[in-house]
């Protein structure tokens, strides 16, 4: 998506009212093919998040996990959800 899109998204997230700091105290090692991506899976679980938003194929693959369950969605899906929510609240 590029640096500009990433920086814009991160700046919006930092200012959002529903953002909460979460500390990870465990590691499930769910992403076996890319150990660096495990931080996202662990944060998802520790924060009781609704989704991981990523176009990374290795993160999307953890949707197939029996336990724990993950909801990894692509950026386009998340964008569509936000647009639909915005249109429903106006």
ChimeraX commands (.cxc) that place a marker at each C-alpha (Angstrom):
marker #1 position 0.00,0.00,0.00 radius 0.5
marker #1 position 2.98,2.33,0.42 radius 0.5
marker #1 position 4.41,4.49,3.19 radius 0.5
marker #1 position 1.94,7.35,2.75 radius 0.5
marker #1 position -1.11,5.12,3.17 radius 0.5
marker #1 position 0.50,3.36,6.13 radius 0.5
marker #1 position 1.38,6.60,7.88 radius 0.5
marker #1 position -2.11,8.04,7.30 radius 0.5
marker #1 position -3.74,4.90,8.69 radius 0.5
marker #1 position -1.47,4.81,11.73 radius 0.5
marker #1 position -2.06,8.48,12.52 radius 0.5
marker #1 position -5.83,7.91,12.42 radius 0.5
marker #1 position -5.54,4.85,14.65 radius 0.5
marker #1 position -3.44,6.67,17.24 radius 0.5
marker #1 position -6.11,9.38,17.59 radius 0.5
marker #1 position -9.09,7.01,17.63 radius 0.5
marker #1 position -11.17,6.94,20.80 radius 0.5
marker #1 position -11.48,3.16,20.75 radius 0.5
marker #1 position -7.72,2.43,20.68 radius 0.5
marker #1 position -6.28,0.85,23.82 radius 0.5
marker #1 position -2.72,-0.08,24.79 radius 0.5
marker #1 position -2.31,-3.81,25.30 radius 0.5
marker #1 position 0.72,-5.67,26.65 radius 0.5
marker #1 position 1.38,-9.20,25.39 radius 0.5
marker #1 position 2.40,-11.66,28.11 radius 0.5
marker #1 position 2.39,-14.86,26.06 radius 0.5
marker #1 position 3.37,-16.17,22.66 radius 0.5
marker #1 position 1.32,-18.70,20.72 radius 0.5
marker #1 position 3.72,-18.85,17.73 radius 0.5
marker #1 position 0.78,-19.22,15.35 radius 0.5
marker #1 position 2.61,-17.93,12.26 radius 0.5
marker #1 position 5.15,-20.66,11.69 radius 0.5
marker #1 position 6.40,-19.43,8.31 radius 0.5
marker #1 position 7.15,-15.89,9.48 radius 0.5
marker #1 position 8.07,-15.59,13.15 radius 0.5
marker #1 position 8.08,-11.79,12.95 radius 0.5
marker #1 position 4.30,-11.84,12.27 radius 0.5
marker #1 position 3.60,-13.64,15.54 radius 0.5
marker #1 position 3.48,-10.28,17.34 radius 0.5
marker #1 position 0.28,-9.45,15.45 radius 0.5
marker #1 position -1.39,-12.76,16.30 radius 0.5
marker #1 position -0.36,-12.48,19.96 radius 0.5
marker #1 position -1.61,-8.90,20.22 radius 0.5
marker #1 position -4.91,-9.91,18.59 radius 0.5
marker #1 position -5.41,-12.54,21.28 radius 0.5
marker #1 position -4.21,-10.47,24.25 radius 0.5
marker #1 position -6.36,-7.48,23.33 radius 0.5
marker #1 position -9.47,-9.47,22.43 radius 0.5
marker #1 position -9.51,-7.64,19.09 radius 0.5
marker #1 position -12.22,-8.15,16.50 radius 0.5
marker #1 position -9.87,-8.42,13.52 radius 0.5
marker #1 position -6.34,-8.45,12.26 radius 0.5
marker #1 position -6.28,-6.30,9.13 radius 0.5
marker #1 position -3.57,-7.45,6.75 radius 0.5
marker #1 position -2.96,-8.48,3.17 radius 0.5
marker #1 position -0.09,-10.73,4.32 radius 0.5
marker #1 position -0.71,-14.26,3.05 radius 0.5
marker #1 position 0.94,-15.85,6.10 radius 0.5
marker #1 position -1.29,-13.92,8.50 radius 0.5
marker #1 position -4.38,-14.67,6.42 radius 0.5
marker #1 position -3.50,-18.38,6.71 radius 0.5
marker #1 position -4.09,-18.39,10.49 radius 0.5
marker #1 position -7.81,-17.98,9.76 radius 0.5
marker #1 position -7.73,-21.77,9.32 radius 0.5
marker #1 position -6.63,-22.34,12.92 radius 0.5
marker #1 position -8.99,-24.49,14.99 radius 0.5
marker #1 position -7.76,-23.01,18.25 radius 0.5
marker #1 position -7.44,-20.23,18.94 radius 0.5
marker #1 position -9.80,-18.73,16.36 radius 0.5
marker #1 position -8.63,-15.73,14.35 radius 0.5
marker #1 position -10.40,-13.22,12.13 radius 0.5
marker #1 position -7.84,-11.89,9.66 radius 0.5
marker #1 position -9.33,-9.71,6.94 radius 0.5
marker #1 position -7.80,-7.87,4.02 radius 0.5
marker #1 position -7.45,-4.09,4.00 radius 0.5
marker #1 position -10.05,-3.78,1.23 radius 0.5
marker #1 position -12.61,-5.71,3.33 radius 0.5
marker #1 position -11.89,-3.49,6.34 radius 0.5
marker #1 position -12.21,-0.36,4.22 radius 0.5
marker #1 position -15.57,-1.56,2.90 radius 0.5
marker #1 position -16.75,-2.25,6.45 radius 0.5
marker #1 position -15.78,1.27,7.52 radius 0.5
marker #1 position -17.52,2.79,4.52 radius 0.5
marker #1 position -20.68,0.78,5.16 radius 0.5
marker #1 position -20.64,1.77,8.84 radius 0.5
marker #1 position -20.14,5.43,7.93 radius 0.5
marker #1 position -23.03,5.31,5.49 radius 0.5
marker #1 position -25.32,3.68,8.06 radius 0.5
marker #1 position -24.65,6.28,10.75 radius 0.5
marker #1 position -25.30,9.37,8.67 radius 0.5
marker link #1:1,2 radius 0.2
marker link #1:2,3 radius 0.2
marker link #1:3,4 radius 0.2
marker link #1:4,5 radius 0.2
marker link #1:5,6 radius 0.2
marker link #1:6,7 radius 0.2
marker link #1:7,8 radius 0.2
marker link #1:8,9 radius 0.2
marker link #1:9,10 radius 0.2
marker link #1:10,11 radius 0.2
marker link #1:11,12 radius 0.2
marker link #1:12,13 radius 0.2
marker link #1:13,14 radius 0.2
marker link #1:14,15 radius 0.2
marker link #1:15,16 radius 0.2
marker link #1:16,17 radius 0.2
marker link #1:17,18 radius 0.2
marker link #1:18,19 radius 0.2
marker link #1:19,20 radius 0.2
marker link #1:20,21 radius 0.2
marker link #1:21,22 radius 0.2
marker link #1:22,23 radius 0.2
marker link #1:23,24 radius 0.2
marker link #1:24,25 radius 0.2
marker link #1:25,26 radius 0.2
marker link #1:26,27 radius 0.2
marker link #1:27,28 radius 0.2
marker link #1:28,29 radius 0.2
marker link #1:29,30 radius 0.2
marker link #1:30,31 radius 0.2
marker link #1:31,32 radius 0.2
marker link #1:32,33 radius 0.2
marker link #1:33,34 radius 0.2
marker link #1:34,35 radius 0.2
marker link #1:35,36 radius 0.2
marker link #1:36,37 radius 0.2
marker link #1:37,38 radius 0.2
marker link #1:38,39 radius 0.2
marker link #1:39,40 radius 0.2
marker link #1:40,41 radius 0.2
marker link #1:41,42 radius 0.2
marker link #1:42,43 radius 0.2
marker link #1:43,44 radius 0.2
marker link #1:44,45 radius 0.2
marker link #1:45,46 radius 0.2
marker link #1:46,47 radius 0.2
marker link #1:47,48 radius 0.2
marker link #1:48,49 radius 0.2
marker link #1:49,50 radius 0.2
marker link #1:50,51 radius 0.2
marker link #1:51,52 radius 0.2
marker link #1:52,53 radius 0.2
marker link #1:53,54 radius 0.2
marker link #1:54,55 radius 0.2
marker link #1:55,56 radius 0.2
marker link #1:56,57 radius 0.2
marker link #1:57,58 radius 0.2
marker link #1:58,59 radius 0.2
marker link #1:59,60 radius 0.2
marker link #1:60,61 radius 0.2
marker link #1:61,62 radius 0.2
marker link #1:62,63 radius 0.2
marker link #1:63,64 radius 0.2
marker link #1:64,65 radius 0.2
marker link #1:65,66 radius 0.2
marker link #1:66,67 radius 0.2
marker link #1:67,68 radius 0.2
marker link #1:68,69 radius 0.2
marker link #1:69,70 radius 0.2
marker link #1:70,71 radius 0.2
marker link #1:71,72 radius 0.2
marker link #1:72,73 radius 0.2
marker link #1:73,74 radius 0.2
marker link #1:74,75 radius 0.2
marker link #1:75,76 radius 0.2
marker link #1:76,77 radius 0.2
marker link #1:77,78 radius 0.2
marker link #1:78,79 radius 0.2
marker link #1:79,80 radius 0.2
marker link #1:80,81 radius 0.2
marker link #1:81,82 radius 0.2
marker link #1:82,83 radius 0.2
marker link #1:83,84 radius 0.2
marker link #1:84,85 radius 0.2
marker link #1:85,86 radius 0.2
marker link #1:86,87 radius 0.2
marker link #1:87,88 radius 0.2
marker link #1:88,89 radius 0.2
marker link #1:89,90 radius 0.2
view
